[in-house]
């Protein structure tokens, strides 16, 4: 399976109900609706979500005509981490987009780069929307600043 990964982090003042804020945003995101990923164990510090087409095509060795070029339809996972301190909370967003194994051997590398770029832009917009949502949810003076972090 081919995948690409992108991560962002932001800091928030300490706030209540961060889990409710995360779930509410992701379940209603205009970038695509996320569902809890029951294949992964979530807890108070790490939450797992997924969205997109997780049909047999993702795990196939064959390229299915019309493989997802729209990032919102692509099989994706999202790991949200919450790292609280007495002063603030660091929220991490780690996106992974998955495609069938075949594209790396069937699709030209330039097409995969275009797909990676489209996924990165899509995820960056959603991360920015999330930061703006938290700004409104917690009624803080300025939206939290996003920083990209190395994919893990």
N, C-alpha and C positions, 0 to 999 in steps of 0.2 A: 504494500500500500504506500502511496506517495502522500506526504504531509508537509505542511509548512506551518511555522509557529511564530506568534508575535505576542509580546507582553508589554503591559503598561502598569505604572503604579501611581498612586496619588495619596496625599495625606489629608486627613480630616481632623477637625477638633473632635475630642471625645463626644460621642453622641449615643443615645439610646436607640434600640431597634435597628441596628445596622443590617441584621439579617432580613428583617421585614422590608427594609428599603431596597436591598439587593434583589430579593425575590420579586417584589412589586415591579421594579424597573425591568428586569429580564423577562418576566411573564407578559409584559405589555410593550416591549421594545418595538419601535417602528422599523428597526433593522432586521427583524425576524424574531419570532417568539421562541424563547428558550424553555426547556423542560428540565426538571431535575434528572440527572443521570443516575439511575438506580444501579448501574453496573459498578459505580464507584462509591465508596463510603464517604459521606459528608459528616462534618461535625461543626463545632462552634467556630473553628479557625479556618476550615477549608470546606468550600461548597463546590459541588460538581454539577455542571449542566451540559445539555446537548441540544442540537437542533439540526434541521436539514434532512436530506434524503439518506437514511441509514439502511436502505434496502440492500439486496444482494449485490448490486452493482459496485458498492464500495469495497467489497471483499473479493470481487471477481478478478480473474486473471485477464479477462477480455475487456476491451474498451467498448462500452455501451454507447450507441449513437446518442448524441445530445448530452454527453457528460456535463455536469453542471458548470456553466460559465458564469452564472449569476451567483455571487457570493452568498446571498441570502438563502439559496437552495442547497448549497454545498454542505456535506456532512461535517459538522464542527462540534468540538467540545470546548468548554470554558471552565477553567478552574479559578475560583475567586478565593483569595486568601485575605484574612483579617488578622493584622498584627497590632494589638492594642498596647499602648504604654499609658502611664498616668497622664501624659500631656496630649497625646493624639492617637490616631489610628492610621496605620498604613494599609491601604487596600491594594491588592495585586490582582490583575486580570491577565490570565494566560490563555490565549486562543490557539487552538490547533484545528486546521482545516485538513480534511482527508479526501483523497481521490483514489480511484482504483489503481492497482499496480501498473496496469497497462500504459497510462499516459507517458511514463518516463521512457518507454521504448517505442511508442507509436506517435506521440505528439512531439513536434519540434521543440527544442529547448527554449526558443524565443516565445512560444505559446505558453510554456510553463512559467516563464518569467512574467509574462503579461498576467497570467492567472495569479501568481504570487503577489504582484503589485496590486491587482484588484482586491484580493483578500486583505492585504495589509491596509489599504485605504478604507475598505469597508469596516474593518475592526477598529481602526483609528477613529473613524466617525462615531462608531458606537461607544467607544471609550470616552470620547468627548461628550457625547450625549449623556452618558452615565455621570460624568463629573458635573455637568449642568443640572441634571436631575437631583444629585445629592446637594448641590448648592441651594436649590429650591426646597428640597425636603427638610434640610436642617436650618434653613433660613440664615445661612452664614453670609458674611459681607461679600466675599469674592468666591467664584467657583474654585474648587481645588485644582491645583496645577498638575497636569499629567506629565509623567516622564516615561520614556520608553526604557525598558529594562531588558537585559539579555534573556533570550529564550532559555528555559531550563529543561 
